[in-house]
Amino acid sequence: MSRPKRIDYPGAFHHVLSRINNRISLLKHSADKESFIKHLIKTVKLFDFKLHAFCIMDNHFHLIIESGKVLLSRVMQYIIGNFTKEYNKKHNKVGHLFQGRFKSYLIDAETYFLELTRYILNNPVRAGIVKLVEEYQWGSFKHYFSKYRNDFIEIDLVRSYFKSEQALKRFINESNPSFKPEPERIKNIVVFGSKGYIETIMKKDQNVKEQKGHIEIALSKEEIMQIISTKYYIKPEYLLKAGQERKKSRIRKILAFLFRKYFHMTLRKIGAIIHTSESNVSLMINSLSNDDRKEIELVELEMNKKWIKGTLKFKGLTPKTPKSE
């Protein structure tokens, strides 16, 4: 069976989950769960999306996310990637922490949102870790109440279903045996919703984005050029010229890497843009140091900020014949 489509668009609701490799309980320590939540908070503040619910277990996590301008794949890459780096450094490990790509299921919010929220928050109860949801501190339950209100969980939708906090608390702690948490696969889309809901989504062709496992980005090559030239105080046209200066060489490495990562460009095409040979581009990308990669992370942070603000207006980047550097 082919891999299901990942449909995303502003306002789409997703149930997101990911498991630790081999289902090992690597998040059993409170400090590691706190670290994951810290990365959640950081990502909510950086990107344009809404986090409606979460539950962090010892070997997996659940999120309910409402997409904004930034696509879900970019949000999850940032959360999982940065948490994994911190975890590996702390525990002296290497490699992937989570198994495969994260799973995400579209949610028909009008029908399934509240039941899914309750189901996700009751994970530790079903696992026998606690008797009541409010006893588990690594979920979003407490944040729906005025005593613990914060600015990273979107609480308005959950609270809108109830006249009082007591009614909300009562609902979350009640179980619903008739609710089936398994999503359906309809037209190669995995979803909590009806066929009618899927058909409604598919009619929004101009708004729906299908992701195929690679990174999607809403910025153009020209806009990335502007970000780099502004950050390093260098004119874009000077950046495109070959040269031996150490600072300039590092910046050109960063540019080549980003073009390859986000636009899946061939080495030849990158070389045509930055005026160097195909072999030089390969050497530039493969010789990135740890310091280079740290600089790339900083540039990507700027990309995220500019992407959300939508203020970029740089133009004029065109491929030319490759030259030796």
N, C-alpha and C positions, 0 to 999 in steps of 0.2 A: 504494500500500500504506500502511495506517495506521501511525502511529508505534507501536512495540512498547511493551507495558506495562513499567513499572519496578516489579518486585516486591521488597519489602524487609521484613525481620522480624529480630528479635534472633537471631543465630547464622547468618544467611545469608552465604554466601561470594560475593564479586563480583570479577570481573576488570574493572578500571576503566581506561579509556584516554582520552586527549584529545590532539588534534593542534593545533599552532600554525596560525593562519590562513594559507592558501595554502602550507602545509608549509614555510614559510621557517625557516631554522635560527637562530632568535632565542635559543636556549639554548646556543649553541656555546661561550660563555665559561664557564670553571669557576666564576666568582663567581656567575653566574646559576643554575647547577645547585645550588650550595651554598645559595643563597637559597631555592630551591624546597624543598630537603630541610629547611632550617630551618623553613619553614612546615608541612611534614609533621610534624616533631617537635612543634612547638607545638600543632598540632591533635590529635595523639594524646594529648598530656597534658591537653588541655582537654575533649575529648569522650570518650564511652564507646564505643570500638570497637577492633578489633585490626588492626594492619598486619602482614601476613605476608610481603610481598615488594614490592619496587619496583625500577624501572629508569628513570632519567631520560636521555632521548636529546636530540639537538640540536633536534628539531622535534616531539617528542611524549613522553608518559610512560605507563608501565604501573604499576598497583598491584594487589595482591590484598588485599582488605579483608574482614574478618568484622564484620558489623554488630552493634552493641550496642543500647542504649536510644535513641541518637540515630540517626535515619534517614540513609541514605547521601547523599541529596540535600543535607541540611544540612551534612554533613561536607565534601562536595566544593565546595559553594558557598563555604564558609569558606576552604578551601585555595586554590582558583582565584581567588576574589575578592581575597583579601589579597595573594597573590603578584602578581597583575596590577597592583594599585595600586602596590606597591613597584617593580615592573619599569618601569611607565610613568613614575613619578616619576624614577627613576634615569636612564632613557634619553630623557626628555623626549618621551614618546609619549602618545597618548590612545586611548580605545576598547578594544574587546575584543581580547584576546591570542590566545585559543583559539577554534577554529571551532565554532560551534553549542554545544549542550549536550554534556556529557561522555557517553561511551558506557559502559555497564555490562552485563555478562553474568553471569547467575547461574551458579554453579559447583557441580556435584555433587562435593563435596569428597572423598568416599571414592574416586571414580574418576578425577577430573581434577586434583586439587589439585597433586600432585607434578609431573606432566608440565607443567602450566601454569607452575608456578614455574620449572622448568628452561627452558622456552621463553622466558619473559620475561627471565630473567637472561642468556640467550644472544643477546639482541638485538644488542649491540655486536660479538659474534663474527660473526654472520651479515652485519652491515653492513661487516665488514672493518676495524673500528676497532682491535680487539685480536685476539690469537690464542687467549687463554684468558680465561675469565670473570673470574678473580681479578685480572686486569690492569686491569679497568675499575672505577674508584672511585666511580661514580655509581649503583651498584646495591646491593642488600641482601646480596649474597653474603658479604662478609667478616663481616657481623654475626652469622652463624650459628655462628661459631667463638669459642671461649672467650677468645681473645686480644683480640677486638674487641667483646665482649658489651656490650649497652647496655639501656636500659629503654624504648625506643620501638618496637623491632621485636619481634614475637611469634615466638620461635624454637623453642618447644617442639614444635609440630606438625611442622615440617620435620625437626628432629633426631630425632623419635621413630621415623622410618622407617629409621634407620641405627644400626649398632652402634658406629661410630667416625666421627670427623671426616674421616678419610681416605676412608672409603666415601662420605660425603656429597659431598666434593670431587670424587671420581671420577665419581659419578653426574651432577652438574651439568655437568661438562665433556664428558660423552658426549652425542652427538646421538641423536635418535630419529626417523628419516625417516618412520616410519609414523604419527607423531602429527600429526593435522590440527588446526591452531589455529583454524579457522573454526567459530564456534558455530552451532548449529541454531536455527531459529525454529519453535517448537512452540506451538500455541494462542496465537499472538501474543506469546509470551514468548521472548526470545533467551537461550539457555542452553548451557553445556557440560554435557550430561547426557542421560539417556535419557528416553523418554516416561513411564516408571514414576516417575522422579524428579520430573517436572513434576506428575504426578497426585498424588503424595504431598504436594507443596507446596500444591496447590490444595485439598486436604482441610483445610488449616490456616486456613480462612477467617477465623476470629476473630483469628488472629495475623498474617496476611499483610496488608501495607499496599500499595496500589497508588498510585503517585505519577504525576501527570499533567503534570509539567513545572513546577509552581509549588512554592513553599516549603511544607513541612509543619512543623507545630510541635505539641509535646505540651503546651505551656502554655496555660492559659485566659486570657481577657482579664482576669479578676480577679487572676490570678497576676502578669501583667505590671504591673498597677496597683500591686500590693504592692511589686514590685521597684523601680519608679520612686519610689513614696512613701518607701521606705526609703532609697534612694540620695540623694534630695534633701531629706530631713527635712521632708516635707510630708504632712499627713493626706490620705488618699484622698478623703474627702468634700469637702475644701477644694480639691483638684485639679480636681474636677468642676464647680466653680462658676466662672462667668465672672468675669474681672478684668483689670486693665490692668497689674499689676506685671510688670516686665520678666522676672524670673526665672520667674515662674509662666507667662507667655506662652510662653517657650521650652519649658518642660516639657510644656505642653499641645500644642505643635507636635509634640514627640517622641512623645507618646502617640497623637496622631491618625495620624502617619506609621506607627507600629508596628501600629496596628489595621488600617490600609489594607494594609500589606505582608503581614502574617501571616494575616489573617482575610478579606481581599478584601471588606471591608465597603463599602457604599455611603457616599458623603459624607453623605447624609441620616441614615443610621443612626449614623454616628460623631457627627454633630452632636446627635442625640437623647441620646446617652450623655454627652457633655461639655457639654451645654447651650449650644449655639451654632447658628448657621444653616449651611445647606449651603454657601453661598457663602464663609462664613468658614473652614470646614474646608478648602475648596479653596485659599483664600489661604494658610492656615497651612502646608499641605503643599508648595505651590509656592514658598514664600518661604524655604525652609530654606537657611541659610548653611553655609559650610564648617565653622564652629565647631559648628553644630547637628548636622551629620552626624558629626562626631567624637564628640559626646556620644551620638549614637545607637549608634555602634560600642561605646562603653563600656557602655551599657545592654544591648546584645545579648550582650556578654561575661558580664554578670551573669545574663542569661536562661539562657545555656548552663550556667553553674555550678549555678544553682538547679534547672534542668530535670533535671540528672543527679542531684543530691542528693535531689530529690523531697520537699522539706520545706515546700512552700507550702500555706497553709491559709486564705487570705483569701477572703471571700465578700461578696456584697451589691451587685453592680453591675447596675443595671437601666436600660433606656432610658427617657427622659422626653421631654416635648414640647420641641422646639428653642426657644431664645430667642436674641435678638440679643446680640452681645457688644460 
